[in-house]
């Protein structure tokens, strides 16, 4: 992922953009993974103009697991209607 962050920072990012960060969100039945990456020289990270901080990897992992459970439940309920 570092390769993509560095590429985007060098080739795609506009001067008016905030520093580039990479974010991986993965979930399956047995595991959820959340990882951040950013450039070493990035001193500040801006998640949004309305956020004071980025959520932790653990907070994102918990949210991803909640969403996965909701989707699985909706799929089960939808399957019972047929």
Secondary structure, DSSP 8 states (H G I E B T S, - for coil): -HHHHHHIIIII--TTS---EEEEEEE-SS-EEEEEEE-TT-----S-TT-SS---HHHHHHHHHHHHHHHHHHHHHHHHT-
